[in-house]
């Protein structure tokens, strides 16, 4: 029996972001960044991320200079990669303890 192709698989088994071409229409985050720029943010980007290239994250940072921009050497796209996970936890810890406006 051949494996099911993406359209034949149950929806739960397919990453919705890939099916729906992302969570937002292309360009919307950068276009509307003014609506969230008051929020603290860290852009954590894997150097070898093939799903979201470094240039895309850099474009977001240029539009949102208040956000910290961190490139993780040797990492790709997954938040499950230890180096990415470490940076994400460190960022949320900073948000947790830094309550300044």
C-alpha positions in Angstrom: 0.0 0.0 0.0 1.4 3.4 -1.0 1.7 6.1 1.7 -1.1 8.7 1.7 -0.3 11.9 -0.2 -0.8 15.2 1.7 -4.3 15.9 0.4 -5.4 12.3 1.4 -4.0 12.4 4.9 -6.3 13.4 7.8 -6.0 17.1 8.4 -4.6 16.5 12.0 -1.6 14.7 10.4 -0.6 17.6 8.2 1.0 20.8 9.5 -1.7 23.4 9.1 0.8 26.2 8.5 2.2 24.3 5.5 -1.3 23.6 4.1 -2.6 27.1 4.6 0.6 28.7 3.4 1.3 30.1 6.9 -0.8 31.7 9.6 -0.9 35.1 8.1 -1.0 36.3 4.5 2.4 37.0 3.0 3.8 40.3 4.2 1.2 41.0 6.8 3.5 40.7 9.9 5.9 43.3 8.5 3.2 45.5 7.1 1.2 45.5 10.4 4.2 45.4 12.9 3.2 48.9 14.1 0.3 47.2 15.9 2.6 45.1 18.1 5.8 47.0 18.2 5.1 48.1 21.8 5.4 44.5 23.0 8.7 43.0 24.0 10.0 40.6 21.5 12.9 38.4 20.6 13.3 37.0 17.1 15.1 33.7 17.4 16.4 32.5 14.0 18.3 29.3 13.2 21.2 30.0 10.8 20.3 27.0 8.7 16.5 27.4 8.8 15.2 26.4 5.4 11.6 27.1 6.1 12.1 30.7 7.2 15.4 32.0 5.8 17.6 34.4 7.8 16.9 37.2 5.4 13.2 37.0 6.2 13.9 37.3 10.0 16.3 40.1 9.3 13.5 41.9 7.3 11.3 41.6 10.3 13.9 42.9 12.6 14.5 45.9 10.3 10.8 46.7 10.5 10.8 46.0 14.3 14.1 47.3 15.6 12.9 47.3 19.2 12.9 43.5 19.0 16.1 41.7 19.9 17.4 39.6 17.0 19.3 36.4 17.7 20.8 34.1 15.1 21.4 30.6 16.5 24.5 29.1 14.8 24.1 25.4 13.8 20.4 25.4 14.2 17.5 25.1 11.8 13.8 25.7 12.1 12.6 23.5 15.0 11.9 24.9 18.4 12.8 21.4 19.6 16.4 21.8 18.7 18.3 22.3 21.9 20.1 25.6 20.9 16.8 27.1 19.7 14.9 25.9 22.8 17.6 27.4 25.1 17.2 30.8 23.4 13.4 30.7 23.6 13.5 29.8 27.3 16.0 32.5 28.0 13.8 35.0 26.2 10.7 34.1 28.1 12.6 34.2 31.3 13.7 37.7 30.5 10.0 38.7 29.8 9.0 37.0 33.1 11.5 39.0 35.2 11.6 42.3 33.3 8.3 44.0 34.0 9.5 47.4 32.9 7.2 49.2 30.4 
